[in-house]
Amino acid sequence: MNRNVHQWSSSMLPMAALIGVTAVWGSTFFMIKGLLGEMSALDFLSVRFIIASVTCVTVMFPKLRKVKRQTWVRGLMLGFIYGVAQILQTVGLEHTDASVSGFITGMYVVLTPVVLLVLFKVQISLRVWGAVFLATIGIAMLTLNGFAVGVGESVTFLGAAFYAAHIAFLGKWAKDTDPLMLGIIQVFGIAIFCTAGALPGGVDFPQSGSSWLVLLYMALVAGLGALLTQTWAQSKISATSAAVIMTTEPVFASLFAILFGGESLTLRLVIGGSLILSAMLLTELTPSKNKFRTKGATPQTVQPFPTTRFLKEEK
């Protein structure tokens, strides 16, 4: 009993950190509609992560010089995977509705345990699968107004698969790597690959001071700060637990849209948000030592894998 209480309390701080990250992401949706009207999503991602990268180099250059080669390789690979996911999602958005894109991208919560099972033989309990199911239904309630399968939906689903792969590999590597340096190098990788995607059409910049302020907030708070917070939290709790927790983002997005964006509270939003919060409580507030088990391992030797989160087109 005491052990379960200790496990629960030790997960509360990273859990709260992840909820804080999703709250920050949720606050950005209504803020940057005008910004995305001035520049494309890829240009936005490129400039955003270049600003974050320059900030990291300015502040952390002495420490970056001492980072091991293995950390650089892992961080850049994670940035590549994440950058590919961002580009695929952006391409998919050109051929499907934003609400459908949000739902399909949110399928990372289902794909994460599948990838963990295939790549690392991590066994997922029925209770966690139940939480995944609840979260998926909740996302559908919050986002979907209709659904059809076409090119845009297929490309977006492929992007969700890359997000799930990013979750799995980050979890695999975060345990024995400095989370701060790994997070910073991921920012470099994302900047490189998103810029590579944006360069063929040229990179546009914001046209007003207010737009630049929004972009700086996105780069330094919702980008760099959130990613570093994530990377730390991800080294403390299991992958599917963190994935379910971070499905609270659309809940916060809806909340901020209601409070500041003039949207109305509907029964569908209440039901969808309640399902997502129920999934989070199911997976995290009633911890079980057998939630994640690698084939052939005992409960004492199993280590949970951490996770990360995607950035939607609106962020």
N, C-alpha and C positions, 0 to 999 in steps of 0.2 A: 504493500500500500504506500509506504513512505517513498519507495523507489518510483512508483508511478507519479506521486505528487511532485517529486524532484524533477522527473522528466517533463512533466507538464509545465512547471514553473520555469525551467531552463529554456523552454521553447517560446515563452511568452514575449520576451524582448525581441528576438528576431521576427516573431509573428507580428508584433506591433510595428516593427520597422517596415515590414512588407506592406502592411495596411497603409502606413504613412506614405510609402512610395506610390501605391495605387491611388491614394487620395490626391497626391500631387499630379499624377497623370490625368486623373479625372477632372481636375481643375482646369486643364489646358484646352479642353474641347471647344468651349464657347469663346475662348480668348483669341484663337488664331484663325478664325474663318476669314477675316480680312487679309491676314498674312498669306494664306494659301491662295488668295485671289491675286496676289502680287507676284508670286513665284510658284513654280511647280513643286510637287511633293519631294522629288529627288533633289532639286536645288535646295530646298529647305533642309533636308536631311544632311546634305553635303556641307552647307555653311554651318549648320548647327554643330556638327561633330568636329569640324575644323576649329571652330571657336573653342570647344571643349578641349581639343587636343593641344592647342596653343597654350591654354590656361594650365594644363597639366605639365607641359614642358617647362613653362615659366616657373611654376611653383616647385616641381618635383625633379628637376633636371639632375641634381647631384645623386639622388637615390636611383633614378632611372639608369644612370651609368653603371650601377652596381648590380642591376637585375641579371639573374642567370639567363643563359641562352634558352634553356628549356621553357622558362616563363614567357620569354618573347615569342617563341614558336607557338606555344599554347594560346597565348593571348591573341596573336594575329590570326591563328586558325579560327578561334571563336569569333573574332571580329568578321572574318570572311564569311562564316556560316550565317551570322546574324545579318551581315550586309546583303547576302544573297536573298535571305528571307524578306528583308525590307524591299528590295527591288522587285521580287516576284509579287509581293503584296501590292506594290504600287502599280505594276503592270496590270494585275488583276482588277484593280480599281477602275481602270480605264474601260473595262468591259462588264462591270457589274455594279450594283448599287452599294453604297457605303454600308448600309445596314446588313446586307448579305455578306459583304467582305468582313465586317466585324464578327459576325457569327462564325464564318468558316475559319477565320484566323483564330478565334477562340477555341476551335477544336484541338488546339495544342494541349488542352487539359485532358483530352482523351488519348491523343497520340503520345503524350509523355510517358505514361506507364507502359504503353506498347513498345516504345523505343527502348525503355529501360529493360524490359523483359527480353527483347530480341538481342540487344547489344551486350547487356551485363547480367542477364539471367536473374534479374531482380523480381521476386515473386510479390504480387500485389494482393492484399487481402480483399475479401468480398466487401467489407465495410468501406474501404477506400474506393473500390469500383462504384459502390453506391453513391459516395460523395461526388465522384466524377460525373455520374449520371445526373444527379441533382443540379450540379453546376452547369452542365450542358443545357439542360432544359431551362434553367434560369437565364442563361445567355440568350437562348432562342426567344424567350418571352420578352427580354429587354430590347432585342435588336430586329427581329424578323417581322416584316410585313408581307412577305411573299418569297418564294424560292423557286429557282429553276437552275438546271445544270447546263453550263456552256463553257466556252473557252475561259472567260474571266473567273468563273467558279473553280475550274480545274487548276488554273495557275495559282489562284489564291490558296487552294488546298495544298499544293506543293510547297508554297511558302510556309504554311502552318507546319508541314513536316520538317522543314529546315529549322523552324523555331523549336520544335520538339527535340531535334538533334542537338541544337545549341544547349538546351536544358540538360540533356543527358551528359554531354561532354563536359560542360561546366561543372556539373556535379561530380563527375569522375576526377577532375583535376583540381577542384577548389580545396580539397582536404589537405593537400601537401604543397600548396602554393600560397604565397603572400596575397591575400585577397585584395589589398589596396593596389599593388602593382599589376595583378592580373586584370583588375577592373580598368585601370588606366590604359593598359596596352590594348584591351578590347576596344576602348574608345578610339585609339589610333587605327585599329583594323577597320572599324565601322566607317571612320572618316575616309580612309583610303578607298574602300570598295564602293561606298555611296558616291564619292566624288568621281570615281571611274564610270559609274553609271550615269552621272549627270553631265559629264564633260562633252559627250558627242553633240548635244544640243546647245551647249553654252550654259553658263551658270548665271542666273538672275539674282539680284539682291533686293532687299526691302527698299521701299521708296520713301518711307516716312520715319520720323524719330520714334513714334509710338510703336511702329512695326519692329524697329530694331530693339526696343525694350522687350517686346514679346519674345523676339528671337533669342535675346540674351537670357531671359528667364528659361526658355526652353533648353538652351545649351547648358547653362550652369546649374540650374535647380532641377528641372524635369529630365535633363539628360545626364550630365556628369554626376551631380549629387545623388540622383536616384539610382544610377547604375552602380556607384560605389557602395551605397547603402545596401542595394540588392546583393552585391557580391559578398559582402560580409554576412548578411542574413542567410544567404544560400549555403554557407558553410556550416550552418547550425541546425537546419531542419531539413526534412526529407523532401524529395523532388515533387511528388504528387501533392503533399501537404502544401508546399509553397505554391504550386501551380493552381490549386483550388483557391488558396487565399487570395491570389492575385486576380482571380476572376471577379473580385469585388470592384475592379476598375469601372465597368459600366454602371455599377450602382452609384459610385461617386460621380461619374459623368452625368448621370441622370439627376442626381441631387444638386449639383452645381448648375445644371441647365435650368432646373426648377427655381433655384434661389436667385440666379443672376441672369439667366437667359430667357426668361419669360415663358418657359414651357409649363405645362399643367401636370399635376400628379394624377396618374390614371391607375385603374385597378391592375392593369397588365404590369406596370412598373412595380407596384407593390408586391404582386405575386412573384415576378421574376427576381426582384431583389431579395425577397424572403427565401426563395429556393437557394440562391447563391450563398446567403449568410448561413442557412441551414447546412449546406454542404461544407462550408468552412468549419462550423462548429463540430460537425460529425467527424471530420478528418483530424482536427487539431486539438479540440478541447477534451476529447476522450482518448488519450494516447494509448497505443498498444505496442508492446515490444515486438509483436509479430506482424506489424503492418507491412514491413519490407524485409524480405528474406532472400538471400542469394542461394541458389540451389547448392546443396551440399554443405551449407554453413550452419552453425548453431546460432541461436539468438544472441549470444554474447559476442560473436565475431562479426555480425552483420553491421555494416555502416550505412546510414541513410544517404541518399544522394540529394544535393541541393538543386535549385532551379533558378531560372531567370524569367524575364518577361519581354514580350514583344512591344514594339512601338507602333501604334496605329498611324494611318495616314494623317489623322487629325492631330497627332501629338507632335 
